Amino acid sequence: QVQLAESGGGLVQTGGSLRLSCVASEVASSSHTMAWFRQAPGKEREFVAAFRFNNLNAYYKDSVKDRFTISKDNARTTVTLQMNNLKPEDTAVYYCARGRPILSALRRADMYSTWGQGTQVTVSS
């Protein structure tokens, strides 16, 4: 069973930056998608960004697409999320996920079979 480990969360002021990393214990295949979701207190888990290995494309939640960048390493074991111009509404636990969703469903959390433990991101105003 593949395992995912996130790192890089922390406390930052509004307008600051953080870089999250997700390391998988197994190499991703071309059928995999690796994604980031987040969950704020009292809210449902929501899609943030995804990287599809079969077409090497990135996908974003509308509210982050001009501020966040998802990328992969050449070994296909690590996905990073560079977060710039952070806002208080970005505060949440961020989770890395891996699965094989079809394109139309890659924003759905239930399409991912493997999850990391989460890392806290707090943006102060």
N, C-alpha and C positions, 0 to 999 in steps of 0.2 A: 504494500500500500504506500503510495507516494505521500510524502509529508512536505508541508509548506511552512516556512519560517519567515515572519515579517520582522523588520527592524526599521529604525529611523524616525519613529514618532517622537513627540515632545511638545514643549510649550513655546509658542512664538507669538510675537505681537502682530497686529493687523498690518498687512503689507509685507510681512516676512516670507521666508521660504523654508521648505523642508523637503527632504528626499527620502522616500520610502523604498525599501528593497524587499523583495520576496525571493527566497531561494528554495528551489524544489530539490528533493532528494533523488529525483529521476529526471532525465532529459525529456523535454516535451517533444511530441511528434508533430507532424504537419497537421494532424487532425485536432490538435488541442487549441484551446483559447485560454489565455490567462487574464484574469481580470482583478480589478479592485472594486470593492464595495465599501460602504460606510454605514454606520448606525449610530445615530445620536440618541440620547436618553429619551425614552417615551415615543420614539419614532421607529418606523419599519426600516429594515436594511435596504439601502438604495444603491443602484449602480453608479459607478464613478467613471471607470475607463476599462477598456479591454484591448488586448492584442491578439489577433488571430494569426496563427502560424501558417495557415494554408494560403493566405494571400498577403501576409505581412502588413496588414492594415491595422490602424488604431481607430478606436471608437470612443466617444466621450459623452458624458452627460452635458447637456447644453450649457449649464451654468458654470462649467469648469473648463470648457474646451479652449478658451483663450488664455488659460492660466496654468493648466496642468498638462504634462507630457508623459505618456507611457512609452517605455522602450524596453528592449530585450538585449541580453548579451549574446555573443556569438555561439556560446555553448548551449544555448536554449535551456539554461537552468535558472536564470535570474531575470526577473522583471522589475523594473524600477518605475516609480511614479514621482516625477519632479513636480513639486507644487509651488507655484510662485504667486505673489500678490494674495496671500491668504487672507480670508475674511472670517469673522467670528462664526458665521453660519457654516463654515467648513469644519467646525469642531465636532469630532465624532471618534468612535473606534473604527479604524480602517482595517479591512480584512482582504487578504489575498485569496483568490480562488482559481481552481483549474477544472476544466470540463471540456465537453465536446458539443456545445450548443450549436444549433443551426443559426444562420446569420440573423434571422428575424427574431430569435429568442435570446440573443447573447446578453441582453440587459436584465434577464430574469435570474434571480438568485437560485431558484430551484433547478436550473439547468446545469449547475456546477456540483460536482461530486466530492471535491476535495477542498478543504478550507484550512487556512492558518488560524493561529490563536488570536490574532488581532493586535494592533498597536494603537495607542491613544494619541490623537492629535488635538491639541488645545490651542485655540487662537484667541488671544486676549484683545479687548478693544481699548 
